[in-house]
Amino acid sequence: MTDLLIRNATLPDGRTGIDVLVAHGRIVNVARNINAAAGLTIDAEAQLLAPPFVDAHFHMDSTLTYGTPRVNQSGTLLEGIALWGELKPQLTQESIVARALAYCDWAVTKGLLAIRSHVDVGDPSLRAVEALLHVRECVKPYLDLQLVAFPQDGLLRSPGALDNLKRALAMGVDVVGGIPHCERTSADGAESVKLLCELAAKEARLVDMHCDETDDPQSRHVETLAFHAQRLGLQQRVTGSHLTSMHSMDNDYVAKLIPLMADAGVNAIANPLINITLQGRRDTYPKRRGMTRVPELMAAGIDVAFGHDCVMDPWYALGSGDMLEVAAMGLHVAQMTSQAGMRACFEAVTVNAAKILQLDGYGIAAGNRADFVLLQAGDPIDAIRRRATRLKVFRAGKVIAETPPSIAKLHVPGRPESVAL
Ligand code: FE2
């Protein structure tokens, strides 16, 4: 007898009436009318069974610190960085671990089972690195946490940052990070990109840099990132995060840049909730949207994911680990309102992000780990529209979180007694 059989599910690609059979934590069959018995059979009632949500860009060392030591008054990225600088010396390893674990609890209830988190390596004690490495082990049974060594205050600008970053990698951090637009000069920014890509090539690491997170159209480090990705043969292994300056760049320059990125196999991550609030703060009216050119990057064949970036920290007061909220904001900011556009936004928080993280065995197909989410929705667009309730979250074939269906009672004469939300 197998462990689990899901009956009558709808998959994100539109297939309906699908059964999913699981044995020993793995999917063994995905088909209509599977003839098998299982320890647990669940009727999906034609609702959406999706692979888990994946957050391609997050900061778990700062999450849930909102208001300490004070609130970001200007709402800008730079005040957020300054505030984080004030907060960092006050953090203990225990407090970072406790907050990160609390956030992972939220994530699991929302069906978010893989997160790429940057971790600040600016502090020579590497307290946050130690804390998040510990958290990565704690959550391993139920959530894949991938860590990026992130020199928040600049690789060349901040004394000791390169050494700290290398030590973080040696301790077990997975990915090489960077922040070229925060170096002292554009030349230093370009040099940091070169150094970090060469380090990643030497150590066979993935790269994910905060890149051009500014409204300045002259911030063009993504061009250098694409150049070194191509030069070093790092295609599909290098990601530019944020890329907000692209929003303000000249169209003629972007017409050259996007094909260069596609040629170099550079991935892109937009963080719609955060950059719609952080960017454009010096504009009067019209105010720019602070998001990179998502549909144009996708049309060029570039893998584009959406990240949550921040939840209740010096940069963002809100958030709950709900990647459907992220997808909805990305959809609105990029005006991706066609059927194909809305489906692409769902993919930006699932399959596209999984590809960028290079997750092994992701997706609802035979042979993969039995990780999936049953949603109170008919399809991916319906899921975004309703920020659909995650009825059941499965990890390796076991239910690890459940939320009752969202149904409101209605007390209006002549109308139904309840409404599904
Ligand atoms: Fe970020």
Residues whose N, C-alpha, C, O or C-beta is under 5 A from the ligand:
A	BS01	FE2	D309
